[in-house]
Amino acid sequence: MEHETAESYDAAYQGAPGAFSEEAALAILGGGARLLPCRRFEEVFDAVRGGRSRFGVVPIENTLAGSVVATYDLLAGRELAIVGETVRHIRHALIAAPGATPDGLRRVHSHPVALAQCEGFFRRNPGIEAVAVYDTAGAVEQVVSAGDPSHGAIAGRRAADVYGGVVLEDGIQDDEENYTRFLVIARPGDEPPGLGGEAAGDKTSLVVTISNAPGRLYECLRHFAERGIDLSKIESRPLRGRPFEYAFYIDLLGRAGDAAVAEALAALGPSALSVRVLGSYPRRVTEPPQPRGA
């Protein structure tokens, strides 16, 4: 894909305006950022790779739903770098068209992950059917546009402001400790954005492939343990075209240029089939949850 002569957007994100990914992008780049909404994660990566957007903001894991595997797979398949991250507290609101009431709802639309995080709401309201759609904010847009008072949506309350909906109930998620970590991706060599908020040291992400042999994973990981390097996350993903073989995504605390990390990476090379550093970037602290009703 050829690069465009000028970037049109500061950041691309998956979802409709009002989505949690848009909120994350605005928190990172500021309210004046020019943002490009994309329907699919692939479009976010392609917008950055092709030069249409300087950065991409994509979710990588949620404390309740787990890893976002689509993002991991795209990190391996696209030659982009991780230059930052942010952690956002996720609050779900019940939103509908003006004039709707909670008692009149019969169907509530949202992304499957959001629906799963609000199971208690549906147990308390057995007469309401959960309907899965591709995006939380997009569900609000559809519900408000249709104007049917029997249909609602689950999304962040900002989506109600964007599309003119009303918040019937806020904080309907099952667990207050609901956080999503978002990555900032860019073309290799691009300068990272000036991320706001408090940083808690540095983090490095890499992807490693190894042969399917006894003790091979241990052989790779011991290089970090022997140097006192903390591994904060390990995720395995299947390798396409190689059944039951896997790539391992590793987050470690420190920068690739730090002496101990550099030594570990150099020692790791002969133990693995391939090693690719995805990026070193400031590690963000988790923001405290907002109280219900805030």
Secondary structure, DSSP 4 states (H G I P E B T S, - for coil): -PPPSS--EEEEEESSTTSHHHHHHHHHH-TT--EEEESSHHHHHHHHHTTSEEEEEEEEEETTTEE-HHHHHHHHHS--EEEEEEEEE---EEEE-TT--GGG--EEEE-HHHHHTTHHHHHH-TTSEEEE-S-HHHHHHHHHHHT-TTEEEEE-HHHHHHHT-EEEEE---S-S--EEEEEEEE-TTPPPP---S-EEEEEEEEEEE--S-TTHHHHHHHHHHTTT--EEEEEEEEPTTSTT-EEEEEEEES-TTSHHHHHHHHHHHHHSSEEEEEEEEEEEPPPPPPPTT-
